[in-house]
């Protein structure tokens, strides 16, 4: 599939519940729900995201 990015899957409202719902149906990367990812994680600090990616 390849990474197409998650931007098109973002909800209009960027609240935590809305983002959690969108994460369940996101197909933006190879870790899409029907593949290998068990859950989505949210980080407030992009430096932390870079450290674990």
ROSE-4610 file (N, C-alpha, C; in Angstrom, 1 decimal, always signed):
// ROSE-4610
residu = [X/X/X/X/X/X/X/X/X/X/X/X/X/X/X/X/X/X/X/X/X/X/X/X/X/X/X/X/X/X/X/X/X/X/X/X/X/X/X/X/X/X/X/X/X/X/X/X/X/X/X/X/X/X/X/X/X/X/X/X/X/X/X/X/X/X/X/X/X/X/X/X/X/X/X/X/X/X/X/X/X/X/X/X/X/X/X/X/X/X/X/X/X/X/X/X/X/X/X/X/X/X/X/X/X/X/X/X/X/X/X/X/X/X/X/X/X/X/X/X/X/X/X/X/X/X/X/X/X/X/X/X/X/X/X/X/X/X/X/X/X/X/X/X/X/X/X/X/X/X/X/X/X/X/X/X/X/X/X]
num = [1/1/1/2/2/2/3/3/3/4/4/4/5/5/5/6/6/6/7/7/7/8/8/8/9/9/9/10/10/10/11/11/11/12/12/12/13/13/13/14/14/14/15/15/15/16/16/16/17/17/17/18/18/18/19/19/19/20/20/20/21/21/21/22/22/22/23/23/23/24/24/24/25/25/25/26/26/26/27/27/27/28/28/28/29/29/29/30/30/30/31/31/31/32/32/32/33/33/33/34/34/34/35/35/35/36/36/36/37/37/37/38/38/38/39/39/39/40/40/40/41/41/41/42/42/42/43/43/43/44/44/44/45/45/45/46/46/46/47/47/47/48/48/48/49/49/49/50/50/50/51/51/51/52/52/52/53/53/53]
x = [+0.8/+0.0/+0.9/+1.9/+2.7/+2.0/+2.8/+2.3/+1.7/+0.4/-0.3/-0.5/-0.3/-0.4/-1.8/-1.9/-3.1/-3.9/-3.4/-4.2/-5.6/-5.8/-7.2/-8.1/-7.6/-8.4/-8.7/-8.2/-8.4/-9.9/-10.5/-11.8/-11.8/-13.0/-13.1/-12.8/-13.3/-13.1/-11.8/-10.8/-9.6/-9.6/-10.6/-10.7/-10.1/-9.7/-9.2/-10.2/-11.5/-12.4/-12.6/-12.6/-12.8/-11.5/-10.3/-9.1/-9.0/-9.4/-9.4/-10.3/-11.5/-12.4/-11.8/-11.2/-10.6/-9.4/-8.7/-7.5/-8.0/-9.2/-9.7/-9.9/-10.2/-10.5/-9.5/-8.4/-7.3/-6.6/-6.4/-5.7/-4.5/-3.9/-2.8/-1.5/-1.3/+0.1/-0.1/+1.0/+1.0/+0.7/+0.5/+0.0/-1.5/-2.2/-3.7/-4.3/-5.5/-6.1/-6.2/-6.4/-6.5/-5.1/-4.1/-2.8/-2.2/-1.0/-0.2/-0.4/-1.0/-1.1/-2.2/-1.9/-2.8/-3.6/-3.0/-3.6/-2.9/-3.5/-2.9/-2.5/-1.4/-0.9/-0.9/-1.1/-1.1/-0.1/+0.7/+1.8/+1.6/+1.8/+1.7/+3.0/+4.1/+5.4/+6.0/+6.2/+6.8/+8.2/+8.9/+10.3/+10.1/+9.2/+8.9/+8.5/+7.7/+7.3/+8.5/+9.4/+10.6/+11.4/+11.4/+12.3/+11.8/+10.5/+9.9/+9.6/+9.7/+9.3/+10.5]
y = [-1.2/+0.0/+1.2/+1.3/+2.5/+3.6/+4.6/+5.6/+6.7/+7.0/+8.0/+9.2/+9.1/+10.1/+10.1/+10.6/+10.6/+11.8/+12.9/+14.1/+14.0/+13.2/+13.1/+12.3/+11.7/+11.0/+11.7/+13.0/+13.8/+14.3/+14.2/+14.7/+16.3/+16.8/+18.3/+18.8/+18.1/+18.5/+17.7/+18.4/+17.8/+17.5/+17.0/+16.6/+15.2/+14.8/+13.5/+12.4/+12.5/+11.5/+11.4/+12.5/+12.5/+11.9/+12.3/+11.7/+10.2/+9.8/+8.3/+7.6/+8.2/+7.5/+7.5/+8.6/+8.6/+7.6/+7.5/+6.5/+5.1/+4.7/+3.4/+3.1/+4.1/+3.9/+4.4/+4.9/+5.5/+4.4/+4.8/+3.9/+4.6/+5.5/+6.4/+5.8/+4.6/+4.0/+2.5/+1.8/+0.3/-0.2/+0.6/+0.2/+0.3/+0.4/+0.6/-0.5/-0.3/-1.2/-2.6/-2.8/-4.2/-4.9/-4.2/-4.8/-5.1/-4.6/-5.0/-4.2/-3.0/-2.1/-2.6/-2.7/-3.1/-1.9/-0.7/+0.5/+1.7/+2.9/+4.1/+4.9/+5.6/+6.4/+7.9/+8.7/+10.2/+10.8/+11.7/+12.4/+13.9/+14.6/+16.1/+16.7/+16.0/+16.6/+15.8/+16.6/+15.9/+15.4/+15.9/+15.4/+14.0/+13.8/+12.4/+11.5/+12.0/+11.1/+10.7/+11.6/+11.3/+10.3/+10.3/+9.4/+8.0/+7.8/+6.4/+5.9/+6.7/+6.3/+5.5]
z = [+0.0/+0.0/+0.0/+0.8/+0.9/+1.8/+2.2/+3.0/+2.2/+2.3/+1.6/+2.5/+3.8/+4.8/+5.5/+6.6/+7.4/+7.3/+6.7/+6.6/+6.1/+5.1/+4.6/+5.5/+6.5/+7.5/+8.8/+8.9/+10.1/+10.1/+11.3/+11.4/+11.5/+11.2/+11.3/+12.7/+13.7/+15.1/+15.6/+16.0/+16.5/+18.0/+18.5/+19.9/+20.0/+21.2/+21.5/+21.1/+21.5/+21.1/+19.5/+18.9/+17.4/+16.7/+17.2/+16.7/+16.9/+18.1/+18.4/+17.4/+17.1/+16.2/+14.8/+14.4/+13.1/+12.9/+14.0/+14.0/+13.7/+14.2/+14.0/+12.5/+11.7/+10.3/+9.4/+9.9/+9.1/+8.2/+7.0/+6.1/+5.5/+6.2/+5.7/+5.7/+6.3/+6.2/+6.3/+6.3/+6.3/+7.7/+8.7/+10.0/+10.2/+9.1/+9.1/+9.9/+10.5/+11.4/+10.9/+9.7/+9.1/+8.9/+9.4/+9.2/+10.5/+10.9/+12.0/+13.3/+13.2/+14.4/+15.3/+16.6/+17.6/+18.1/+18.1/+18.6/+18.1/+18.2/+17.8/+19.0/+18.9/+20.1/+19.7/+20.6/+20.4/+21.3/+20.7/+21.4/+21.2/+22.3/+22.2/+21.8/+21.9/+21.6/+20.4/+19.3/+18.1/+18.3/+19.2/+19.5/+20.0/+20.9/+21.4/+20.3/+19.4/+18.3/+17.4/+17.2/+16.4/+17.1/+18.4/+19.2/+19.2/+19.0/+19.0/+17.6/+16.6/+15.3/+14.6]
